[in-house]
Amino acid sequence: MEEKRLFAKKDPVSENMAIDMERIPHHIAIIMDGNGRWAQKRHLPRVAGHKQGMQTVKTITIAASNLGVKVLTLYAFSTENWKRPSSEVNYLMQLPIRFFSTFVPDLVKNNVRVMVIGDIQRLPAKTQQAVNDAIADTANCDGMVLNFALNYGSRDEITRAVQEVAAAVQAGTISPEAIDEEMVSQHLMTAPLGEFADPDLLIRTSGEERISNFLLWQLAYSELEFVPEHWPDFDAESLKRAIVEFQGRHRRFGGLKNE
């Protein structure tokens, strides 16, 4: 496959690929897949993969910020992940606490603001507190937005948006004819991201080629890359390779590229 050819080598990007710093994707979304498989391959418990994956989040956050990315959205915990064994879910609920307790000073130093999409009200109280504290502690940062999708599911998000619009119609504040794509977008959880709400590039690690209920509306015209590395193996060079691949594509948004 083409992706295997592109990602087979691990040579430094500086020697093999040139990134056009004028065409860095504004919004990169990542499905962080493969933590469990990374651990199993090393005969370690699955939680060891999640622990290492947390370190990768730190690495990729700083790398993306340094490259000038405006928004980095990370699929941290889906509405379907509650189906996993309770021991694993409990560990995953502790990760935001551990992550923010050690990484918020670096986020502030790098002018990165934390944002969260998803229904965090269902999360344990201590997890909610860690998330809300991180949002508050980075509120004055005006650089890259580190946007965590936490207890997030796109169908749930769209359902909530439809309910809000339907309630407005029922209340008589809008007419059905006034409903358009922009109105729907304004009721989605990504609305606070403004012009950067829709990802330019989606990356999924670990070789799986699915969207998995992630940003279904917002990904309508995103470029998709499915890379073989498990998330704990994904690093700054991997991110740069993905951006180089993105920059080699022609985005036409349904139209024709002017020759």
Secondary structure, DSSP 8 states (H G I E B T S, - for coil): -HHHHHHS----HHHH----GGG--SEEEEE---HHHHHHHTT--HHHHHHHHHHHHHHHHHHHHHHT-SEEEEEEEETTGGGS-HHHHHHHHHHHHHHHHHHHHHHHHTT-EEEEES-GGGS-HHHHHHHHHHHHHTTT--S-EEEEEEEE-HHHHHHHHHHHHHHHHHHTSS-GGG--HHHHHHTSTTGGGGGG-S-SEEEE-TT-----SSSTTTTTT-EEEE-SS-GGG--HHHHHHHHHHHHTS---TTS----
